[in-house]
């Protein structure tokens, strides 16, 4: 996972000193590669211990490992597709469309880079072997949950998605070690989803979380932690970008599950053929 992606993902939760280090690293990464921890501390105006703690908060053993990660990220960095500025009321249609497209591309790239292959492999194995699958989310995440349940049902899986938090909790109470809960929460702190996750864990059911990057009440108890890029509250527009990120996660899981399940592929082919026949008017029914 890119050091820059990690920093962007947790930037909102950093202390004042850590925020200064994050901003400097993102704005002047080439300078970081040439500075010692003490030199970086002096330039940014923080203590050397703050530099070390910042590196460790990002998951690195110390500053040398962090600096190597920055160098690696610089070597692999692609041109920034993000346009300057945000969508405003004064934007023309083409400018708005270009900004939205650029933002979505950026979100998709960052979400892809936030996740490790091993976590996806674990998630696929758990879902493939589950007896029942409860996919829970509220608000915009509920729409993503319903979409994922439809996709899994096409593979012949017992997938349930309910928008009501009380129903989600009641279903989780019936789950056991042979079942799995997929918990989708942009913030990772949605009260209804936290309750469902805790109930599922009490019953020894598996939990797969899809949240913003970092430790959250939803992701911490999860057996598998997947991450999507969360939107800043000030930048929200009906959670468009958050849903774009979440949809990428569920689509990757769906395709991986399709690849891993021969019976699932056969069922998917069957459902697609039946729907195609209906659209061609081959169902044999007539309208009144």
N, C-alpha and C positions, 0 to 999 in steps of 0.2 A: 504494500500500500504506500502510495506517495506521501512523503513527509508534508508536502504542501496541502494535500487533501485532508490529512489528519488535522493539521492546524486549522484549516477552514471549518472543519466539522465541529471542533470543540471551542472555537474562538469566543463564542458567546458566554462560555462558562468559566473563562480564565480570570485570575486575579489581576490587579492593576499592573504588577510587574510582569506577569506572564503575557498579558495583552500587549505590552510594549515590545516584548521579545517576539511575539507572533507577528505583529505588524512589521517590525524591522526585517524579520526573516522573509516574509512574503514580498515586501517592497524591495529588499536588497539582498537576495539570496547569494549573489556572487561575492558579496562582502563577507558573509558568514563563512564561506569556504576558506577564507584566508585569515580568520580571526581565532585566537585561542578563547577559552571560556572567560578568562579574566578580561581580555581585550573586548570581547562582545559585551560583557557586563559594563565596562567603562563607557563604551560607545552608546549603549542604550540607557544607561543611568540606573542600573539595578545592581544587586549584589551577585557575586559569583555563585553563591548557593542557589539563588533564584534561577540562574541559567541551568544548573544541574537539575533542579526540581522540574523545570520546564521540559527538559529533555526526557526525564523519567515519566512525566505525565503523558507524554506522547507515546510511551511504550518502549523507549530506548534505555539501555543500561546506564548510559552516561553521555556526556557531551561529545566525546569522540564518535560514538555510534550515531548520534544525532547529526553531526557534521557530515559523516559519510552518507547518511540518508539524504541530506540536502544536496550533496554533490550528485548522487545517483538520480535524484528527482530532476536536477538541472539537465543532466545528460539525456533524460528521457522526455523532457518537457516538449509538448506540442504547442503550436501557436495558440494564443488565447482567442477563443471565438466569442467571448463576451463583449458586446458593444458597450461604449461608454454611456452612462446614464441609464435611467429606468423608464419604463413605459409611463407616459404622462397623458393627461387629457388633451394636450396640444399636439400629440403625435399624429401624423397622417397615417392612413391605413398601411401603406408600405413600410413606413418606419416602425409602426407598432408590430407588424408581422415579422419584420427582420429581428427586432429586439426579442420577441417571444420565441422565435425559432432558435436564436442564439442562446437564450437562457435555457431552453429545453435541452439543447445539445450539451451545454455545459453541465447541467444537472445529471444527464444520463452518463456522461463520462466520469463525473465525480462519484456517482453511485456505483458504477462498475468498479472503480478503483478502490472504493472503501471496503469491498468484500473480498475475502480470501476463498480460494477454490475449495479448500478442505471443509469450510462451513457449508457451502452449497452441497457438497457430496454427502455430508452428514444429514442435511435437511431432506435431500432426495431419498436417502435410505430410510429415514424415519417415516416419511409420508407414504412411501411405497409399501411399507410393512404395517401401516396402521389399520386398525379395524374401523375406527371412526375418526373423522377429521372435523374439528370445529374451527372455523375461521372467523375471528372476531375483530371488529373495529367499529368506531362510531364516527358520525359526520362523514367527511370525505373518505376516510378509511373504510367505512362501511360499504361504499360503492366498490372499492378495490376488493374487499372481502367477498362480495357477491360475485364479482367477475371471476375471482379465483375458484370459487365453489363451482360455478358453471363449467369452467375448464376441467376441473378434476372429475366432475360427474361424467363428462364425455369420455374419460378414461375408465369409467366403471367404478370410481372410488366413492365411498360413502362420505361425501363432503357436505357440511352444513354451514350456512351463513345466515345469521339473524342479526338485524340491526338493533333490536331492543336489548339493552344491557341486562335487564332482569332475566330475559329468556336465555341469553348467553351464559349467565351465572348458573341458572337452573340446569342447563345442559352440561356444563362443566362439572357440576356436582354428581353427574351420573357416569363420568369418565373414569377410566382406570389405566393401568400400565400398558394396555394394548392400544390406547387411543392417543391422539395428539391434538394440541391446540396451537393454531397459528395465530399469534397475537400481533395485530397491526396497529401501531400508534406512532404518529409523526413525532410527538414530544417524548414518548416513552413513559409518560406519567399520567395518561388518561385514567381517571379513577375507576371507571367501569372495567377497563381492560386489566388494570392492576388486580382488581378483585377476582376476575376470571382466571388470571395466571396463578394467583395464590391458591385458589380453589383446586385448579388442575394439579398443581404440585402436591397439595395435601393428599390428593387421590393417586399420586404416583404416575400421573399421565405425563407424557413428554410435552415440552413447550418449545416452539420455534418463534422467536421474536423478530419483528421487522420494525425498527425504530431509528431515530437519529443516532449518530455515532456517539459512543461513550456509555458509561454506566448509568442506567436508568432503572426505576422500579419495575418496569416491564422486562427489560433485557437481562438484568442481573440474575433472576432465578431461572432463566431459560436454558435449555439444553443446547440450543443452537442460536447464535446471535447473528442476524443479518441486518445490514444498515442501509438506510436511504437518506438522501440529502434533505434536511428539513429547511423550511423557509424561515427567514427572519419575520417576526410579527409585522414589522412595518412594511414588508414587501409583499404581504399576502394579497392574492387576488383569487379568492375562492379556492385556495390551496392547489392551484393549477400545477405548480412545479413539484409540490410534495406528492401529488397523485402520479405525476409523470415518473418520479423516482420509484414509488411503490409499485407501479405497474411494470417497470422494468424487472424488478425482483421477482414478481409472481410469474411473469412471462418466461424468465430464464428457468425458474423452477418447473413450470409446465412443460417446456421443451425438453429439459433434462429428464423429467419423468416419462415423457413420451419415448425418448430414446432408450430408457432403461426398462420399459415394459412392453414386451411383445403383445400380450393380451390387450393391454391398453391401446396400442396402436391399431389393433384390429377393430376394437370397439369405436375408436375415433373415426376410422375409415367408414364404418357402418353408419354412424350418426351423420357424418358428412354426406354420405350417399343418400340417405333417407331425406335429409333436408334439401339436397339438390333435386331429387325427384319431385318433392312437393313444389319447389319453385318452378319446375318445368311443367307443372300441372299434371304430373303422373301419379298423383295419389288416388285417382279414381273417384274423388268426391266432386260434387257439383254445388255451386252456390244456389241459394233459393231466390 
